[in-house]
Amino acid sequence: RSRLLVRSAGAGVLFGLPAPASCYSPAPTGSTGTGLPGKSLTGRRNLTRISKETVISGITNCDPVKKARRWMDQQGITHRFHDFRTDGLVEDLCRGWLEAVGWETVVNRRSTSWRGLDDAQRQALSDPDKAVQLLSEQPTLIKRPVLETDEHRLFGFTEQRYAEIFADR
C-alpha cells in the first residue's frame, strides 16, 4: 500500500495514511484490484479497496465541529458523526491516532483542558499508554473535529482543506 505525503496548514493538519488491512478484500476474479491491467496491490494477492464511511468525530457543542458538520451538510456529503461524550472514545481508535500522527497533532494545546493539566500530565503524553488513558478520560483535549475518510485523517476544520479532500466526490 502506498502512503500519501503529510501536509499541514492553518487550523487543520492533514495526513494521508494507508487504510488498515480491514479495508481490503480479495479482488473479484480476473481483477487486479488496482484498476490497472496486470498490476497487483501486493504482488502476492490481488486486493480491491472497500470504501470506508466518512466519519466526523468530536463534541456536539464544539464550534469547529458544528462548522464542519454544517459544511458537510451544505455540500451534500454523507457522513456519520461520532460524539466523544455520548458514543465514547475507543482506546484502540485513540491509540491508532497517536501512533499515526503523534500526540502533538492529536492534542489541542490551545484548549482550556490543556491549560488545566499539570506538568506531570503533560509529560505523560509522551508515553502512549498514559496518553491513551488521559485522552479517554478527557476527550476535550483532542483537537476537533477529527475527519476520517478512506485516505485522509484531518484534525481541526478549515473549509479549504475539506474542499480539497472532497473535491473529487
Solvent accessible surface area in square Angstrom, and as a share of the most:
residue,aa,sasa,rsa
1,R,138,0.50
2,S,92,0.59
3,R,173,0.63
4,L,82,0.41
5,L,152,0.76
6,V,96,0.55
7,R,103,0.37
8,S,79,0.51
9,A,49,0.38
10,G,83,0.79
11,A,49,0.38
12,G,0,0.00
13,V,26,0.15
14,L,1,0.01
15,F,18,0.07
16,G,4,0.04
17,L,26,0.13
18,P,36,0.23
19,A,5,0.04
20,P,71,0.45
21,A,80,0.62
22,S,100,0.64
23,C,15,0.09
24,Y,35,0.13
25,S,33,0.21
26,P,88,0.55
27,A,20,0.15
28,P,88,0.55
29,T,148,0.86
30,G,82,0.79
31,S,38,0.24
32,T,29,0.17
33,G,15,0.14
34,T,44,0.26
35,G,75,0.72
36,L,105,0.52
37,P,124,0.78
38,G,71,0.69
39,K,120,0.51
40,S,43,0.28
41,L,63,0.31
42,T,64,0.37
43,G,66,0.64
44,R,229,0.83
45,R,133,0.49
46,N,65,0.33
47,L,24,0.12
48,T,46,0.26
49,R,78,0.29
50,I,90,0.46
51,S,86,0.56
52,K,64,0.27
53,E,92,0.41
54,T,7,0.04
55,V,14,0.08
56,I,0,0.00
57,S,2,0.01
58,G,0,0.00
59,I,7,0.04
60,T,71,0.41
61,N,101,0.52
62,C,17,0.10
63,D,89,0.46
64,P,53,0.34
65,V,0,0.00
66,K,87,0.37
67,K,108,0.46
68,A,0,0.00
69,R,74,0.27
70,R,127,0.47
71,W,22,0.08
72,M,0,0.00
73,D,95,0.49
74,Q,128,0.57
75,Q,98,0.44
76,G,65,0.62
77,I,26,0.13
78,T,125,0.73
79,H,43,0.19
80,R,108,0.39
81,F,39,0.16
82,H,23,0.10
83,D,11,0.06
84,F,6,0.02
85,R,140,0.51
86,T,112,0.65
87,D,83,0.43
88,G,29,0.28
89,L,25,0.13
90,V,89,0.51
91,E,93,0.42
92,D,109,0.57
93,L,57,0.28
94,C,0,0.00
95,R,69,0.25
96,G,30,0.29
97,W,1,0.00
98,L,16,0.08
99,E,130,0.58
100,A,45,0.35
101,V,23,0.13
102,G,21,0.20
103,W,52,0.18
104,E,84,0.38
105,T,19,0.11
106,V,0,0.00
107,V,2,0.01
108,N,35,0.18
109,R,115,0.42
110,R,196,0.71
111,S,16,0.10
112,T,103,0.60
113,S,26,0.17
114,W,29,0.10
115,R,152,0.55
116,G,65,0.63
117,L,11,0.06
118,D,80,0.42
119,D,103,0.53
120,A,71,0.55
121,Q,61,0.27
122,R,73,0.27
123,Q,135,0.60
124,A,25,0.20
125,L,3,0.02
126,S,86,0.55
127,D,54,0.28
128,P,77,0.48
129,D,92,0.48
130,K,110,0.47
131,A,1,0.01
132,V,2,0.01
133,Q,103,0.46
134,L,13,0.06
135,L,0,0.00
136,S,35,0.22
137,E,108,0.49
138,Q,55,0.25
139,P,21,0.13
140,T,32,0.19
141,L,0,0.00
142,I,0,0.00
143,K,46,0.19
144,R,42,0.15
145,P,0,0.00
146,V,0,0.00
147,L,0,0.00
148,E,13,0.06
149,T,4,0.02
150,D,29,0.15
151,E,84,0.38
152,H,30,0.13
153,R,40,0.15
154,L,0,0.00
155,F,0,0.00
156,G,4,0.03
157,F,27,0.11
158,T,32,0.19
159,E,109,0.49
160,Q,129,0.57
161,R,21,0.08
162,Y,0,0.00
163,A,49,0.38
164,E,71,0.32
165,I,16,0.08
166,F,12,0.05
167,A,74,0.58
168,D,144,0.75
169,R,157,0.57
